[in-house]
Amino acid sequence: MSNFCKNLGRDEQGNLRLELGTKYPVVYVKKGLEIYRETASGLVLVTPEEHANKTWIAENFSRERRKQVADVLQRTHIPSQDRRAFNKRMGRVWA
C-alpha cells in the first residue's frame, strides 16, 4: 500500500504541512482556515475550483487534525466522561 498522505509536522509559524500524492507528491500548508500549495516560487493559495475538484485535500487536513486531537486526549489523565461532564456543567456544549 502506498502512502498518499505524509504529515511533515508544523513549520516555524506553526502551520500544518502535509505532503499529498504518490508519484509526484505536492506539499500543502494550512494557514488558519486557508490551504496553500507550496511551489518553487513560494506559497500559492488553493483556488475554490481546485477545492471542488480535489476534495481529498481538505479531507486529509481534517483527518490529520482529528489524529492530533485524539493523541492529545489520550495523553491526558482526565477520562473523557469526566471531561464531557465538566464541559456540560460549564455550558460548553458542542455538537
Backbone bond lengths (Angstrom), bond angles and torsions (degrees), N, CA, C in turn:
res aa  C-N    CA-C-N  psi(-1)  N-CA   C-N-CA  omega(-1)  CA-C   N-CA-C  phi
1 M - - - 1.458 - - 1.518 109.34 -
2 S 1.308 116.89 129.23 1.460 120.13 179.94 1.528 110.01 -83.45
3 N 1.299 114.39 153.05 1.448 120.81 179.70 1.521 108.82 -91.21
4 F 1.321 118.02 112.52 1.459 121.84 -177.84 1.522 110.99 -85.40
5 C 1.319 117.21 -38.45 1.457 122.28 -175.16 1.525 109.48 -117.38
6 K 1.321 115.78 123.75 1.462 120.75 178.05 1.526 107.83 -122.94
7 N 1.322 116.35 121.10 1.455 121.53 179.76 1.525 108.39 -79.37
8 L 1.323 116.90 120.18 1.456 122.15 179.12 1.523 111.97 -95.43
9 G 1.324 116.99 5.52 1.457 120.98 179.12 1.514 111.44 82.79
10 R 1.312 114.69 -153.98 1.463 121.08 -178.14 1.520 109.76 -113.03
11 D 1.335 115.23 148.93 1.464 119.07 177.87 1.525 109.93 -87.41
12 E 1.334 117.83 -170.18 1.459 122.30 -176.44 1.526 112.65 -62.40
13 Q 1.342 116.58 -30.38 1.472 120.78 179.99 1.520 112.46 -87.31
14 G 1.326 118.32 -2.84 1.452 121.90 179.07 1.513 113.85 88.77
15 N 1.330 118.14 14.50 1.459 122.14 179.67 1.525 109.93 -84.90
16 L 1.337 115.93 137.44 1.458 121.88 -179.86 1.517 110.53 -73.62
17 R 1.341 117.15 133.64 1.459 122.70 -179.23 1.522 109.17 -121.37
18 L 1.353 116.35 130.06 1.458 122.62 177.48 1.519 109.35 -127.61
19 E 1.326 115.38 142.23 1.459 121.29 173.17 1.524 106.25 -104.22
20 L 1.334 116.86 115.50 1.455 121.78 -175.62 1.520 110.20 -116.11
21 G 1.314 116.15 134.13 1.450 121.83 178.39 1.513 110.42 126.89
22 T 1.333 116.06 164.90 1.458 120.22 -179.46 1.517 111.44 -111.82
23 K 1.319 117.83 -60.61 1.462 119.98 -175.81 1.529 111.33 -77.77
24 Y 1.316 117.54 -48.78 1.462 123.03 178.02 1.522 108.47 -125.05
25 P 1.331 118.41 81.88 1.464 120.26 -176.36 1.527 112.43 -67.32
26 V 1.312 114.48 147.78 1.460 122.51 179.01 1.520 107.44 -120.00
27 V 1.330 116.42 140.39 1.460 121.18 178.97 1.526 107.95 -91.83
28 Y 1.333 116.10 126.78 1.461 123.12 176.03 1.518 108.40 -114.25
29 V 1.336 116.04 143.56 1.462 122.66 -177.91 1.516 107.95 -124.69
30 K 1.337 116.44 132.25 1.461 120.38 177.74 1.521 108.50 -105.57
31 K 1.342 114.95 114.16 1.466 122.50 177.92 1.515 107.05 -110.64
32 G 1.304 117.15 107.20 1.455 120.23 -176.91 1.511 110.48 64.80
33 L 1.316 116.63 -117.99 1.462 120.95 -179.99 1.526 112.27 -100.78
34 E 1.340 117.40 -5.84 1.458 120.71 -176.19 1.523 111.00 -102.36
35 I 1.331 115.36 149.29 1.462 121.86 179.93 1.526 108.09 -114.24
36 Y 1.333 115.40 133.01 1.462 122.41 -179.30 1.522 109.45 -119.04
37 R 1.340 115.48 152.56 1.448 122.33 174.44 1.526 107.08 -103.44
38 E 1.329 115.99 132.77 1.452 120.35 -179.45 1.525 109.48 -85.94
39 T 1.344 116.32 125.79 1.459 121.90 177.92 1.522 108.47 -124.24
40 A 1.315 116.34 176.83 1.465 120.97 178.96 1.526 111.27 -64.41
41 S 1.322 117.47 -29.65 1.463 121.06 -178.99 1.523 113.27 -91.82
42 G 1.314 118.35 -0.16 1.467 121.38 178.99 1.517 111.43 130.21
43 L 1.328 115.07 -160.36 1.459 120.99 -178.59 1.524 110.61 -89.82
44 V 1.338 115.86 136.40 1.464 122.55 178.64 1.528 107.33 -121.24
45 L 1.326 116.24 127.19 1.465 121.37 179.61 1.520 110.31 -63.84
46 V 1.337 116.56 134.41 1.463 121.64 177.06 1.530 107.25 -74.68
47 T 1.316 116.30 125.44 1.463 121.90 -175.90 1.527 111.09 -74.85
48 P 1.332 117.10 159.40 1.472 119.75 176.27 1.525 112.65 -59.29
49 E 1.342 117.35 -33.60 1.466 120.24 178.34 1.519 110.68 -65.45
50 E 1.333 115.86 -40.53 1.461 119.81 178.67 1.530 110.57 -67.29
51 H 1.341 116.48 -37.16 1.475 119.75 175.52 1.525 110.47 -61.03
52 A 1.334 116.59 -40.87 1.460 120.36 -178.50 1.528 111.07 -68.67
53 N 1.337 117.30 -38.66 1.465 120.86 -178.36 1.519 113.04 -80.13
54 K 1.317 116.73 -31.09 1.467 121.43 -176.85 1.528 109.31 -120.17
55 T 1.318 115.80 71.34 1.469 120.08 -177.61 1.520 112.08 -66.00
56 W 1.326 117.27 -19.43 1.457 121.37 -178.44 1.523 112.37 -67.59
57 I 1.322 118.82 -17.37 1.468 120.86 178.78 1.530 109.26 -65.07
58 A 1.329 116.46 -55.89 1.464 120.87 -179.15 1.526 110.90 -66.04
59 E 1.334 117.57 -35.70 1.468 120.69 179.63 1.524 111.24 -62.46
60 N 1.334 117.18 -40.15 1.458 120.15 179.69 1.524 111.70 -68.63
61 F 1.331 118.32 -37.98 1.457 120.33 176.25 1.527 110.69 -65.09
62 S 1.327 116.33 -40.41 1.460 120.79 177.75 1.529 110.95 -63.42
63 R 1.318 117.24 -43.71 1.463 121.78 179.28 1.536 111.20 -62.30
64 E 1.325 116.85 -43.37 1.470 120.50 179.53 1.520 110.99 -65.10
65 R 1.332 117.32 -37.60 1.470 121.17 177.88 1.531 109.96 -64.38
66 R 1.334 116.73 -43.83 1.469 119.89 178.62 1.525 110.99 -62.25
67 K 1.346 116.95 -38.89 1.464 120.58 177.69 1.524 111.26 -62.16
68 Q 1.339 116.91 -41.52 1.452 120.80 -179.60 1.524 111.08 -66.02
69 V 1.324 116.85 -42.78 1.465 120.66 179.08 1.522 110.26 -64.48
70 A 1.325 117.88 -43.10 1.464 121.40 179.14 1.517 110.80 -62.22
71 D 1.327 117.03 -39.68 1.459 121.16 179.06 1.527 111.26 -64.12
72 V 1.320 116.93 -42.92 1.465 121.04 179.15 1.527 110.46 -65.44
73 L 1.332 116.53 -42.33 1.461 119.88 -178.61 1.528 111.79 -68.75
74 Q 1.331 118.12 -29.36 1.459 120.16 177.45 1.523 111.62 -71.32
75 R 1.323 117.16 -28.74 1.459 120.50 -178.19 1.524 113.24 -81.72
76 T 1.326 118.16 -10.89 1.455 120.29 -178.47 1.529 110.69 -80.97
77 H 1.307 116.07 154.88 1.462 121.07 -179.47 1.528 112.30 -88.94
78 I 1.331 117.93 -3.69 1.461 122.03 -177.22 1.526 109.25 -93.44
79 P 1.341 118.38 120.93 1.461 120.35 178.20 1.534 111.50 -62.02
80 S 1.315 116.18 150.58 1.464 120.12 -175.23 1.527 112.34 -63.37
81 Q 1.342 118.33 -34.15 1.466 119.77 178.10 1.522 110.78 -63.49
82 D 1.327 117.54 -42.10 1.460 120.67 178.28 1.522 111.00 -66.00
83 R 1.336 116.74 -39.31 1.460 120.86 179.29 1.520 110.49 -63.57
84 R 1.346 117.01 -44.09 1.464 120.55 179.33 1.534 111.30 -64.97
85 A 1.339 116.91 -41.92 1.461 120.55 179.69 1.522 110.69 -62.92
86 F 1.330 117.08 -41.93 1.467 120.93 179.03 1.527 110.50 -63.01
87 N 1.332 116.64 -46.77 1.462 119.38 -179.71 1.526 111.89 -63.15
88 K 1.332 116.06 -35.81 1.466 119.43 178.35 1.530 110.16 -66.85
89 R 1.332 117.50 -41.77 1.462 121.72 178.09 1.530 111.61 -62.26
90 M 1.323 115.77 -35.62 1.468 121.08 -178.73 1.527 112.03 -81.02
91 G 1.327 117.94 -4.25 1.447 121.80 178.37 1.511 114.36 87.26
92 R 1.316 116.69 10.73 1.471 121.43 178.57 1.524 107.82 -95.79
93 V 1.318 115.52 98.35 1.463 119.87 -179.63 1.522 107.78 -116.92
94 W 1.337 115.51 120.13 1.457 121.18 178.28 1.514 109.13 -108.47
95 A 1.305 115.48 149.54 1.463 119.77 -179.85 1.503 111.06 -77.45
